[in-house]
Amino acid sequence: MKPDQVPMRHNCLRFICLFLLSALAIAQAPRIGLIDFYGRRKVPETQVRKALGAQEGDPLPRSKSDVEEAMEKIPNVTRARLEAVCCDSGKAILYIGIEEKGAPHFDYNSLPSGEMNLPPEVHEEYAGFLGAVNQAVRSGQTSENLRQGHSLMNHPEVRAHQEKFLELAKTHLKILKDVLRNSADEEQRAMAAYIAGYVPKKEEVVNDLQYALRDPDDTVRNNAMRALSAIAVLASQEPGLGIKVAPTWFIEMLDSLIWQDRTAAAVALVTLTETRDARVLDHLRERALPSLLEMARWKHLPHALPSFILAGRIAGIPEAEIQEAWKGGDREALLKRVSGEKK
């Protein structure tokens, strides 16, 4: 399965997802369409649902923090996270992340303390870009092309801003790298992570973007993952360029408490395992198989697909057979083969 066969639009930009949920909230109080879990291995689902105090069809909880606090009082739960994302038949999908005692833990870098900022022209272009993205979402034009190693969306206004990023990244490469690693302002780091992916020589920013995968801010990590995912598409298509995107931190992020970390990492790893490098697949099996199996069983199919592909590759199942199992709705039989369970 080629990298572009896993639709990147399924793992949409974080600001697109949030915008869609906001629009849903304006129309009416968002209701829960699906509830799913990650990180929950030993804690009973009934206890987690009781702490949630809501079920499918109910409005989203009014207080995210109150529900997370209630879940963290469950025995053997060290941390909990609620994440509402868009959408299943017009309703929110509620993901509940649980970190159990003794479970793998994804650590972040220390918060940087520098005072450097990006030039005003970069900030203005990025602000215009975000406004154009909102327009693209409203019109349903969110598809993108990653073949050049960076995103170019089909929406003409968004694309115009992205094409300007090409020159800005070339001109301001040094400050982009400095801000990404050292600025105390998470908005500045998020802009730097996104725009850095537009440099002409992608290898010049790979290490910086990989460092940003452990940034303490969710949006910075997400933008860095998106940039690296696009670079990985280019590296896969043109191996002669010698661009190397290491899979290590993506694999570690499959144990993150943050839903977006997990899903974006899975999408990136589909590209990074396209050649079925045995060392990468062995690392995935040893470090993240339980996480992949639970994500591959999620009810919302677009969110489950990348992990399903990865699980099949870990087991050495041919791509055609993975696709056939997916299209035939026979997920569970394949996943039991991967885990060694009896049918």
C-alpha positions as CSV (number, residue, x, y, z in Angstrom):
1,M,0.0,0.0,0.0
2,K,1.5,3.3,-1.1
3,P,1.9,6.3,1.3
4,D,-0.8,8.2,-0.6
5,Q,-3.3,5.4,-0.3
6,V,-3.7,6.2,3.4
7,P,-5.7,9.4,3.1
8,M,-3.9,12.2,5.0
9,R,-7.2,14.1,5.2
10,H,-8.4,11.4,7.7
11,N,-5.8,12.7,10.1
12,C,-6.7,16.3,9.6
13,L,-4.8,19.3,10.9
14,R,-5.5,19.9,14.5
15,F,-7.0,23.4,13.8
16,I,-9.3,21.9,11.2
17,C,-10.6,19.3,13.6
18,L,-11.1,22.0,16.3
19,F,-12.8,24.3,13.9
20,L,-15.3,21.5,12.8
21,L,-16.1,20.8,16.5
22,S,-16.6,24.5,17.1
23,A,-19.0,24.7,14.2
24,L,-20.9,21.8,15.5
25,A,-21.1,23.4,18.9
26,I,-22.6,26.6,17.4
27,A,-25.3,24.6,15.7
28,Q,-26.2,22.7,18.8
29,A,-24.7,21.2,21.9
30,P,-22.4,18.5,20.5
31,R,-23.5,15.0,21.2
32,I,-21.4,11.9,21.4
33,G,-21.6,9.6,18.4
34,L,-18.9,7.1,19.5
35,I,-16.8,6.4,22.6
36,D,-13.5,4.6,22.3
37,F,-10.4,4.1,24.4
38,Y,-6.6,3.8,24.3
39,G,-4.1,2.9,27.0
40,R,-6.7,0.9,28.9
41,R,-5.3,-2.6,29.5
42,K,-6.3,-3.7,33.0
43,V,-8.8,-1.1,34.3
44,P,-12.4,-2.2,33.6
45,E,-14.2,-0.2,30.9
46,T,-17.3,-0.1,33.2
47,Q,-15.3,1.9,35.8
48,V,-14.1,4.4,33.2
49,R,-17.6,4.8,31.8
50,K,-19.0,5.4,35.3
51,A,-16.5,8.2,35.9
52,L,-17.3,9.6,32.5
53,G,-21.0,9.9,33.4
54,A,-22.1,9.9,29.8
55,Q,-22.8,7.5,27.0
56,E,-23.3,7.5,23.2
57,G,-26.1,9.9,22.3
58,D,-25.5,12.2,25.3
59,P,-24.1,15.7,25.1
60,L,-20.4,16.0,25.6
61,P,-19.4,16.5,29.3
62,R,-19.5,20.1,30.3
63,S,-16.2,19.9,32.2
64,K,-13.3,18.0,30.6
65,S,-11.1,18.6,33.6
66,D,-13.7,17.3,36.1
67,V,-14.1,14.1,34.2
68,E,-10.4,13.5,33.9
69,E,-10.0,14.1,37.6
70,A,-12.7,11.6,38.3
71,M,-11.0,9.0,36.1
72,E,-7.7,9.6,37.8
73,K,-9.3,8.5,41.1
74,I,-9.9,5.0,39.6
75,P,-7.4,2.5,41.1
76,N,-4.3,1.9,38.9
77,V,-5.0,5.0,36.8
78,T,-2.2,7.6,37.0
79,R,-3.5,10.0,34.3
80,A,-6.5,10.4,32.1
81,R,-7.3,12.4,29.0
82,L,-10.6,13.2,27.1
83,E,-10.4,14.2,23.5
84,A,-13.5,15.0,21.3
85,V,-12.8,15.0,17.6
86,C,-15.0,15.4,14.5
87,C,-17.1,13.6,13.3
88,D,-19.2,10.5,13.0
89,S,-22.6,11.1,11.3
90,G,-22.5,14.7,12.6
91,K,-21.7,13.7,16.1
92,A,-18.5,14.0,18.1
93,I,-16.1,11.0,18.6
94,L,-15.0,10.9,22.3
95,Y,-11.7,9.2,22.9
96,I,-10.7,8.4,26.5
97,G,-7.0,8.0,27.1
98,I,-5.8,6.1,30.2
99,E,-2.3,5.8,31.5
100,E,-2.1,2.9,34.0
101,K,0.4,2.4,36.7
102,G,3.6,0.9,35.3
103,A,2.5,1.5,31.6
104,P,4.9,3.1,29.1
105,H,5.1,6.9,29.4
106,F,6.0,9.3,26.7
107,D,8.2,12.1,28.1
108,Y,8.5,15.7,26.7
109,N,11.4,18.1,26.4
110,S,11.8,20.8,29.1
111,L,10.0,24.0,28.3
112,P,12.5,26.3,26.5
113,S,13.0,29.8,27.9
114,G,14.3,31.9,25.0
115,E,12.7,35.2,23.9
116,M,13.3,35.0,20.2
117,N,10.4,35.4,17.8
118,L,9.8,34.9,14.1
119,P,9.8,38.0,11.8
120,P,6.4,39.8,11.5
121,E,6.1,38.8,7.8
122,V,6.2,35.1,8.8
123,H,3.6,35.7,11.5
124,E,1.3,37.6,9.1
125,E,1.5,34.9,6.4
126,Y,0.8,32.1,8.9
127,A,-2.2,34.0,10.3
128,G,-3.6,34.5,6.7
129,F,-3.0,30.8,6.1
130,L,-5.1,29.8,9.2
131,G,-7.9,32.0,8.0
132,A,-7.8,30.5,4.6
133,V,-7.9,27.0,6.1
134,N,-11.1,27.9,7.9
135,Q,-12.6,28.9,4.5
136,A,-11.4,25.6,3.0
137,V,-13.1,23.7,5.7
138,R,-16.3,25.6,5.2
139,S,-16.2,24.7,1.5
140,G,-15.1,21.1,2.0
141,Q,-11.8,21.6,0.2
142,T,-9.3,20.1,2.5
143,S,-7.5,17.6,0.3
144,E,-3.7,18.1,-0.1
145,N,-0.7,16.8,-2.0
146,L,2.5,15.8,-0.1
147,R,4.6,14.5,-3.0
148,Q,7.0,17.5,-2.9
149,G,7.8,16.9,0.7
150,H,5.4,19.5,2.0
151,S,1.7,20.1,2.0
152,L,0.0,21.9,-0.9
153,M,-3.7,22.0,-0.5
154,N,-6.1,22.1,-3.4
155,H,-7.9,25.1,-2.0
156,P,-6.4,28.0,-4.1
157,E,-6.1,30.6,-1.2
158,V,-4.6,28.1,1.2
159,R,-2.2,26.9,-1.5
160,A,-1.1,30.5,-2.2
161,H,-0.1,30.9,1.4
162,Q,1.7,27.6,1.4
163,E,3.7,28.6,-1.7
164,K,4.8,31.8,0.0
165,F,6.1,29.6,2.9
166,L,8.6,28.1,0.4
167,E,10.4,31.5,0.1
168,L,9.9,32.4,3.8
169,A,11.4,29.1,4.9
170,K,14.4,29.6,2.6
171,T,15.0,33.2,3.7
172,H,14.5,32.6,7.5
173,L,15.8,29.1,8.0
174,K,18.2,30.0,10.8
175,I,15.6,31.8,12.9
176,L,13.0,29.1,12.2
177,K,15.4,26.5,13.6
178,D,16.3,28.7,16.6
179,V,12.7,29.4,17.5
180,L,11.7,25.8,17.1
181,R,14.2,24.7,19.7
182,N,14.5,27.7,22.0
183,S,11.5,30.0,22.0
184,A,9.4,30.1,25.2
185,D,6.3,31.0,23.1
186,E,4.5,27.9,22.0
187,E,2.7,29.8,19.2
188,Q,6.0,30.8,17.8
189,R,7.3,27.2,18.0
190,A,4.1,25.9,16.3
191,M,4.6,28.4,13.4
192,A,8.2,27.4,13.1
193,A,7.4,23.7,13.1
194,Y,4.9,24.1,10.3
195,I,6.8,26.5,8.0
196,A,10.2,24.7,8.5
197,G,8.8,21.8,6.5
198,Y,8.9,24.1,3.4
199,V,12.7,24.5,3.2
200,P,14.1,23.5,-0.2
201,K,16.6,21.0,1.3
202,K,14.5,19.0,3.6
203,E,17.5,17.3,5.3
204,E,18.4,20.6,6.8
205,V,15.4,20.5,9.2
206,V,14.8,16.8,9.8
207,N,16.8,16.8,13.1
208,D,15.0,19.9,14.3
209,L,11.6,18.6,13.5
210,Q,12.4,15.3,15.2
211,Y,13.5,17.2,18.3
212,A,10.1,19.0,18.2
213,L,8.3,15.7,18.3
214,R,8.9,15.8,22.1
215,D,7.9,19.5,22.5
216,P,5.6,20.0,25.6
217,D,3.0,21.7,23.4
218,D,0.4,19.6,21.5
219,T,0.2,21.8,18.5
220,V,4.0,22.1,18.1
221,R,4.3,18.3,18.1
222,N,1.4,18.0,15.6
223,N,2.9,20.5,13.2
224,A,6.3,18.8,13.4
225,M,4.7,15.4,12.8
226,R,2.8,16.7,9.7
227,A,6.0,18.3,8.4
228,L,8.0,15.1,8.9
229,S,5.2,13.0,7.4
230,A,5.4,15.0,4.2
231,I,9.2,14.8,4.1
232,A,8.9,11.0,4.6
233,V,6.6,10.8,1.5
234,L,9.3,12.6,-0.5
235,A,12.0,10.4,0.9
236,S,10.1,7.2,0.0
237,Q,9.4,8.4,-3.5
238,E,13.0,9.6,-4.2
239,P,15.4,7.5,-2.1
240,G,18.3,8.9,-4.1
241,L,17.9,12.2,-2.1
242,G,19.3,10.4,1.0
243,I,16.7,11.9,3.3
244,K,16.4,9.9,6.6
245,V,13.5,10.3,8.9
246,A,14.0,8.1,12.0
247,P,11.0,6.2,13.2
248,T,12.0,6.0,16.9
249,W,10.1,8.9,18.3
250,F,7.0,8.1,16.2
251,I,7.0,4.6,17.7
252,E,7.4,6.0,21.2
253,M,4.5,8.4,20.6
254,L,2.1,5.5,20.1
255,D,2.1,5.3,23.9
256,S,1.4,9.0,24.4
257,L,-1.6,10.0,26.4
258,I,-2.5,12.5,23.7
259,W,-4.8,11.1,21.0
260,Q,-3.4,13.4,18.3
261,D,0.1,12.1,19.1
262,R,-0.9,8.6,18.5
263,T,-2.9,9.0,15.4
264,A,-0.5,11.3,13.6
265,A,2.4,9.0,14.5
266,A,0.6,6.0,13.1
267,V,0.0,7.8,9.8
268,A,3.7,8.8,9.6
269,L,4.7,5.2,10.4
270,V,2.7,3.9,7.5
271,T,5.0,5.8,5.2
272,L,8.1,4.9,7.2
273,T,7.4,1.2,6.9
274,E,6.6,1.2,3.2
275,T,9.8,-0.7,2.5
276,R,9.1,-3.1,5.4
277,D,12.5,-2.6,6.9
278,A,12.8,-5.5,9.4
279,R,14.5,-3.4,12.1
280,V,11.7,-0.9,12.1
281,L,9.0,-3.5,12.1
282,D,10.7,-5.4,15.0
283,H,11.0,-2.2,17.0
284,L,7.3,-1.6,16.4
285,R,6.4,-5.1,17.5
286,E,8.5,-4.9,20.6
287,R,7.5,-1.4,21.7
288,A,4.0,-0.7,20.5
289,L,2.1,-3.8,19.4
290,P,-0.6,-3.5,22.2
291,S,-1.2,0.2,21.2
292,L,-1.5,-0.6,17.5
293,L,-3.9,-3.4,18.1
294,E,-6.3,-1.3,20.2
295,M,-6.1,1.6,17.7
296,A,-6.8,-0.8,14.8
297,R,-10.0,-1.9,16.6
298,W,-11.3,1.7,17.0
299,K,-14.9,2.0,15.8
300,H,-14.3,5.0,13.5
301,L,-12.7,3.4,10.5
302,P,-10.6,6.3,9.2
303,H,-8.9,6.5,12.6
304,A,-8.3,2.8,12.7
305,L,-6.9,2.2,9.2
306,P,-3.2,3.3,9.7
307,S,-2.8,1.1,12.8
308,F,-4.5,-1.8,11.0
309,I,-2.0,-1.5,8.1
310,L,0.9,-1.4,10.6
311,A,-0.3,-4.4,12.5
312,G,-0.5,-6.4,9.2
313,R,3.0,-5.4,8.2
314,I,4.4,-6.4,11.6
315,A,2.9,-9.9,11.0
316,G,4.4,-10.1,7.5
317,I,1.0,-10.2,5.9
318,P,1.1,-9.1,2.2
319,E,-0.3,-5.7,1.3
320,A,-3.0,-7.1,-0.9
321,E,-4.2,-9.4,1.9
322,I,-4.3,-6.4,4.3
323,Q,-6.4,-4.4,1.9
324,E,-8.7,-7.4,1.2
325,A,-9.3,-7.9,5.0
326,W,-10.0,-4.2,5.4
327,K,-12.4,-3.9,2.5
328,G,-14.1,-7.1,3.5
329,G,-14.8,-5.9,7.0
330,D,-12.7,-8.8,8.5
331,R,-10.5,-6.8,10.8
332,E,-10.8,-9.0,13.8
333,A,-9.6,-12.2,12.1
334,L,-6.4,-10.4,10.8
335,L,-5.7,-8.8,14.2
336,K,-6.0,-12.1,16.0
337,R,-3.4,-13.5,13.6
338,V,-1.2,-10.6,14.5
339,S,-1.6,-11.0,18.2
340,G,-1.4,-14.8,18.1
341,E,-4.9,-15.2,19.5
342,K,-7.1,-18.1,18.5
343,K,-9.9,-17.3,16.1
